[in-house]
Amino acid sequence: MKSEVDKLLKKNAQLNQLDAVKVTSHVQRESGEWYINTLMLEGYEVPFKYKRAKKYRNLKGTPVNLTFYRDTEDVAGMEFEIMKVVRIRKS
């Protein structure tokens, strides 16, 4: 039986998967009705971002499994690479 992640990866070639990666930094900020979460992961210099309706516990130091895709974000007229998280689970 195929897992949920395998189905997502097969359906969309743009998606990537990381398993058991340690979170080095976790920041949550309110944006309207949503909380924007930004993760920095051990061994990666690109921020991983996702939205949640409610505030979440701090993930710093926790290993996580992520399903994500590459994206860019425009900040003050400059383009930055980010990773948009589709699915996150503690490993």
MDAnalysis code that builds the backbone (N, CA, C; Angstrom):
import MDAnalysis as mda
import numpy as np

u = mda.Universe.empty(273, n_residues=91, atom_resindex=np.repeat(np.arange(91), 3), trajectory=True)
u.add_TopologyAttr("name", ["N", "CA", "C"] * 91)
u.add_TopologyAttr("resid", np.arange(1, 92))
u.add_TopologyAttr("resname", ["MET", "LYS", "SER", "GLU", "VAL", "ASP", "LYS", "LEU", "LEU", "LYS", "LYS", "ASN", "ALA", "GLN", "LEU", "ASN", "GLN", "LEU", "ASP", "ALA", "VAL", "LYS", "VAL", "THR", "SER", "HIS", "VAL", "GLN", "ARG", "GLU", "SER", "GLY", "GLU", "TRP", "TYR", "ILE", "ASN", "THR", "LEU", "MET", "LEU", "GLU", "GLY", "TYR", "GLU", "VAL", "PRO", "PHE", "LYS", "TYR", "LYS", "ARG", "ALA", "LYS", "LYS", "TYR", "ARG", "ASN", "LEU", "LYS", "GLY", "THR", "PRO", "VAL", "ASN", "LEU", "THR", "PHE", "TYR", "ARG", "ASP", "THR", "GLU", "ASP", "VAL", "ALA", "GLY", "MET", "GLU", "PHE", "GLU", "ILE", "MET", "LYS", "VAL", "VAL", "ARG", "ILE", "ARG", "LYS", "SER"])
u.atoms.positions = np.array([
    [0.831, -1.182, 0.000],
    [0.000, 0.000, 0.000],
    [0.883, 1.257, 0.000],
    [0.592, 2.205, -0.877],
    [1.391, 3.412, -0.976],
    [1.032, 4.397, 0.125],
    [2.068, 5.083, 0.589],
    [1.833, 6.073, 1.632],
    [1.295, 7.369, 1.017],
    [0.793, 8.220, 1.875],
    [0.249, 9.509, 1.449],
    [1.315, 10.355, 0.750],
    [2.551, 10.327, 1.275],
    [3.648, 11.097, 0.685],
    [3.985, 10.584, -0.704],
    [4.061, 9.269, -0.867],
    [4.353, 8.700, -2.183],
    [3.311, 9.113, -3.214],
    [2.050, 9.149, -2.810],
    [0.975, 9.575, -3.713],
    [1.155, 11.035, -4.117],
    [1.498, 11.902, -3.138],
    [1.720, 13.323, -3.430],
    [2.887, 13.508, -4.383],
    [4.000, 12.814, -4.128],
    [5.199, 12.953, -4.956],
    [4.959, 12.459, -6.383],
    [4.200, 11.387, -6.521],
    [3.904, 10.852, -7.847],
    [2.977, 11.786, -8.625],
    [2.029, 12.387, -7.921],
    [1.045, 13.270, -8.540],
    [1.671, 14.574, -9.033],
    [2.662, 15.079, -8.298],
    [3.255, 16.362, -8.639],
    [4.779, 16.246, -8.637],
    [5.384, 16.325, -9.800],
    [6.835, 16.177, -9.944],
    [7.612, 17.321, -9.292],
    [6.976, 18.443, -9.006],
    [7.636, 19.601, -8.396],
    [7.922, 19.390, -6.908],
    [7.207, 18.463, -6.285],
    [7.350, 18.242, -4.850],
    [8.630, 17.488, -4.512],
    [9.187, 17.823, -3.347],
    [10.370, 17.164, -2.807],
    [10.063, 16.688, -1.399],
    [10.848, 15.747, -0.904],
    [10.633, 15.190, 0.431],
    [11.942, 15.174, 1.201],
    [11.914, 15.606, 2.460],
    [13.036, 15.491, 3.387],
    [12.552, 14.729, 4.609],
    [13.359, 13.815, 5.087],
    [12.995, 13.016, 6.258],
    [13.988, 13.238, 7.396],
    [13.464, 13.345, 8.599],
    [14.252, 13.438, 9.840],
    [15.310, 14.536, 9.791],
    [14.919, 15.735, 9.353],
    [15.817, 16.883, 9.310],
    [15.580, 17.722, 10.562],
    [16.659, 18.118, 11.238],
    [16.558, 18.861, 12.489],
    [16.266, 20.346, 12.236],
    [15.295, 20.880, 12.969],
    [14.922, 22.296, 12.872],
    [15.895, 23.109, 13.740],
    [16.579, 24.086, 13.126],
    [17.508, 24.921, 13.887],
    [16.865, 26.225, 14.339],
    [15.808, 26.668, 13.643],
    [15.112, 27.896, 14.007],
    [13.654, 27.799, 13.575],
    [12.747, 28.276, 14.440],
    [11.314, 28.266, 14.128],
    [10.720, 29.589, 14.594],
    [10.197, 30.368, 13.642],
    [9.595, 31.676, 13.942],
    [8.153, 31.665, 13.465],
    [7.242, 32.179, 14.308],
    [5.825, 32.299, 13.940],
    [5.427, 33.765, 14.055],
    [4.762, 34.271, 13.030],
    [4.266, 35.644, 13.105],
    [2.850, 35.688, 12.553],
    [2.071, 36.561, 13.138],
    [0.671, 36.681, 12.764],
    [0.540, 37.529, 11.502],
    [-0.319, 37.075, 10.590],
    [-0.598, 37.806, 9.360],
    [-2.086, 37.672, 9.082],
    [-2.859, 38.637, 9.563],
    [-4.306, 38.562, 9.431],
    [-4.843, 37.441, 10.307],
    [-5.578, 36.509, 9.710],
    [-6.140, 35.381, 10.458],
    [-5.195, 34.185, 10.500],
    [-4.029, 34.278, 9.869],
    [-3.087, 33.165, 9.763],
    [-1.819, 33.420, 10.565],
    [-1.120, 32.336, 10.882],
    [0.223, 32.406, 11.443],
    [1.181, 31.890, 10.380],
    [2.140, 32.729, 9.993],
    [3.156, 32.349, 9.032],
    [4.313, 31.737, 9.817],
    [4.646, 30.494, 9.519],
    [5.726, 29.782, 10.191],
    [6.924, 29.707, 9.257],
    [8.101, 30.042, 9.770],
    [9.333, 29.961, 8.998],
    [10.300, 29.054, 9.733],
    [10.778, 28.035, 9.038],
    [11.727, 27.089, 9.607],
    [13.067, 27.217, 8.906],
    [14.141, 27.102, 9.683],
    [15.477, 26.932, 9.125],
    [15.908, 25.539, 9.545],
    [16.454, 24.779, 8.597],
    [16.810, 23.389, 8.843],
    [18.318, 23.196, 8.806],
    [18.792, 22.245, 9.587],
    [20.210, 21.930, 9.650],
    [20.707, 21.495, 8.271],
    [21.760, 22.181, 7.785],
    [22.325, 21.847, 6.483],
    [21.714, 22.588, 5.307],
    [20.731, 23.462, 5.559],
    [20.060, 24.218, 4.490],
    [20.094, 25.704, 4.827],
    [20.302, 26.548, 3.808],
    [20.352, 27.994, 4.002],
    [19.102, 28.705, 3.493],
    [18.118, 27.946, 3.074],
    [16.883, 28.495, 2.516],
    [15.759, 28.326, 3.542],
    [14.934, 29.369, 3.746],
    [13.818, 29.221, 4.689],
    [12.702, 28.341, 4.123],
    [12.085, 27.584, 4.999],
    [10.944, 26.742, 4.673],
    [9.727, 27.388, 5.327],
    [8.697, 27.746, 4.539],
    [7.550, 28.494, 5.052],
    [6.243, 27.740, 4.876],
    [5.347, 27.941, 5.856],
    [3.993, 27.400, 5.760],
    [3.063, 28.211, 6.639],
    [1.750, 28.101, 6.382],
    [0.725, 28.822, 7.147],
    [-0.044, 27.849, 8.028],
    [-0.496, 28.360, 9.165],
    [-1.391, 27.606, 10.051],
    [-2.450, 28.565, 10.566],
    [-3.620, 28.054, 10.833],
    [-4.706, 28.882, 11.356],
    [-4.491, 29.220, 12.828],
    [-3.801, 28.328, 13.562],
    [-3.538, 28.538, 14.988],
    [-2.046, 28.514, 15.254],
    [-1.654, 29.130, 16.352],
    [-0.261, 29.104, 16.767],
    [0.134, 27.675, 17.108],
    [1.386, 27.320, 16.839],
    [1.859, 25.953, 17.019],
    [3.027, 25.948, 17.990],
    [3.296, 24.815, 18.621],
    [4.427, 24.739, 19.547],
    [5.737, 24.936, 18.782],
    [6.760, 25.364, 19.495],
    [8.062, 25.621, 18.899],
    [8.708, 24.299, 18.479],
    [9.184, 24.229, 17.246],
    [9.778, 23.008, 16.700],
    [11.302, 23.008, 16.757],
    [11.908, 24.040, 17.343],
    [13.371, 24.136, 17.378],
    [13.968, 22.890, 18.044],
    [14.929, 22.274, 17.349],
    [15.590, 21.083, 17.855],
    [14.883, 19.778, 17.530],
    [13.704, 19.851, 16.940],
    [12.896, 18.666, 16.634],
    [13.190, 18.161, 15.220],
    [13.354, 16.854, 15.033],
    [13.463, 16.321, 13.671],
    [12.078, 16.265, 13.021],
    [11.984, 16.681, 11.769],
    [10.708, 16.718, 11.055],
    [10.839, 16.072, 9.679],
    [9.698, 15.636, 9.150],
    [9.583, 15.177, 7.760],
    [8.804, 16.246, 7.010],
    [9.323, 16.692, 5.877],
    [8.696, 17.767, 5.106],
    [8.445, 17.349, 3.672],
    [7.318, 17.778, 3.127],
    [7.040, 17.705, 1.699],
    [6.902, 19.155, 1.257],
    [7.654, 19.558, 0.237],
    [7.734, 20.978, -0.124],
    [8.036, 21.145, -1.608],
    [7.935, 22.403, -2.075],
    [8.359, 22.749, -3.429],
    [9.053, 24.098, -3.399],
    [9.890, 24.338, -4.390],
    [10.628, 25.606, -4.494],
    [9.699, 26.722, -4.928],
    [9.984, 27.923, -4.430],
    [9.206, 29.099, -4.799],
    [10.098, 30.319, -4.620],
    [9.631, 31.456, -5.067],
    [10.358, 32.704, -4.831],
    [9.426, 33.691, -4.150],
    [10.026, 34.601, -3.408],
    [9.276, 35.614, -2.677],
    [9.921, 36.962, -2.958],
    [9.109, 37.953, -3.256],
    [9.595, 39.291, -3.552],
    [9.581, 40.130, -2.276],
    [10.760, 40.567, -1.831],
    [10.877, 41.397, -0.636],
    [11.634, 42.668, -1.010],
    [10.953, 43.803, -0.892],
    [11.545, 45.110, -1.199],
    [12.175, 45.133, -2.595],
    [11.500, 44.533, -3.555],
    [11.973, 44.549, -4.933],
    [13.055, 43.525, -5.238],
    [13.445, 42.731, -4.252],
    [14.455, 41.693, -4.472],
    [13.790, 40.323, -4.382],
    [14.212, 39.411, -5.247],
    [13.633, 38.076, -5.266],
    [14.481, 37.120, -4.422],
    [13.825, 36.386, -3.517],
    [14.496, 35.427, -2.656],
    [13.892, 34.047, -2.871],
    [14.753, 33.024, -2.848],
    [14.274, 31.649, -2.962],
    [13.782, 31.179, -1.597],
    [12.610, 30.537, -1.581],
    [12.065, 29.947, -0.366],
    [11.538, 28.555, -0.721],
    [11.226, 27.796, 0.300],
    [10.597, 26.490, 0.102],
    [9.212, 26.546, 0.733],
    [8.179, 26.285, -0.053],
    [6.797, 26.271, 0.435],
    [6.474, 24.871, 0.931],
    [6.155, 24.755, 2.198],
    [5.870, 23.455, 2.803],
    [4.411, 23.079, 2.557],
    [4.192, 21.877, 2.036],
    [2.864, 21.354, 1.765],
    [2.409, 20.464, 2.920],
    [3.371, 19.725, 3.492],
    [3.068, 18.783, 4.562],
    [4.240, 18.731, 5.526],
    [3.970, 18.798, 6.822],
    [5.011, 18.697, 7.834],
    [4.548, 17.751, 8.937],
    [5.452, 16.878, 9.344],
    [5.168, 15.926, 10.425],
    [6.413, 15.779, 11.283],
    [6.229, 15.645, 12.583],
    [7.362, 15.330, 13.460],
    [7.774, 13.896, 13.183],
    [9.103, 13.669, 13.093],
    [9.554, 12.289, 12.808],
    [9.933, 11.557, 14.071],
])
